[in-house]
């Protein structure tokens, strides 16, 4: 393995529901656990695209958008590469 090479895994999760609870969480009391109401407000869906640096498990440049197109994905990858100041083109 050559030193200075980063291996990143890219994954996406589409159609995540953006939800917000209507009522505040009720705080714990003596002999009673925290309570949450079941009702929530919907705010549509979002797409999450993230990179994981395999060696460290660190998330690199996550992107949350309303939709994901090929152009969005290409821009996400470009931001990921640009985030590494020491990145250089790979000789393939």
N, C-alpha and C positions, 0 to 999 in steps of 0.2 A: 504494500500500500504506500502510495506517495504522500508525503506530508503536505499539508495545506489544502487537501481536497475535502470538500464538504459533500455529504450525501444527504439529500432532502427527499422526503416523501410528500407528495401533494395529494390532498383528498378534498372532496366537496360533499356537502350535505345540503340538498335542495328541499324546498318546501317546509322549512321549519316554521311552525306557527309562532307569531309574535303575540304573546299574551301578557296581560296586565291584570293583577288582582284588583277587584273593585273595592274591597274593604281592607283596612290595615290588619296586619297580623296582631293577634291578641297576645300580650306578653305572658310569660310564665308566672305562676303564683306558687305558693307553697302547696305541695302535693298535686300540682296540676301542670301538665306540659303546655308548650306553646300551641296556640290554636290558629288555624287559617280557615277562612271562609272558602267555599267551593266555587263561588261565582267569579268570573273573569271577563274582561273586555278583549275582543279580538282586534288586532291591528294588521291583519293580512299575514303574508308569509315572507320569509327572507331566505337567502341562499348564503351559506357560509363556505368559503374556500380558505384552506389553511395549509401551511407547509410545516412539516415536523423535521427538525434536524435529527437524523437517526442516531448519531453518536451521543448526543446530550439529552434528547427528548424535548428540547426547547421548541416552542411554536414560533415560526418566523412569518412576519407580515400577513396576519389574518385579514380577510376581506369579507365584509358583510354587505350585501347588496339586495335590492328588491328582486332582481332577475340576474341570470348569468347567460351571457352570449359568448361566442368564440372570441370576440374582441375583448370582453371583460376578462376572460381567462388569460389571454395573451398579455394584457396590461398587468394582471396579477403576477404573472411569471416575470415580467420585466421589472416590476417593483421588487420582487424577491431577489433577483440577481443584483439589482442596484443597491440593495441593502447591505451587501458584502463589499466593503471598500477594497479588499484585497482580491476580488474576483478578477479573473483573466480568462480570455477565450480558451476553450479546450481544443487541442490539436487532435482532430479525429481523422 
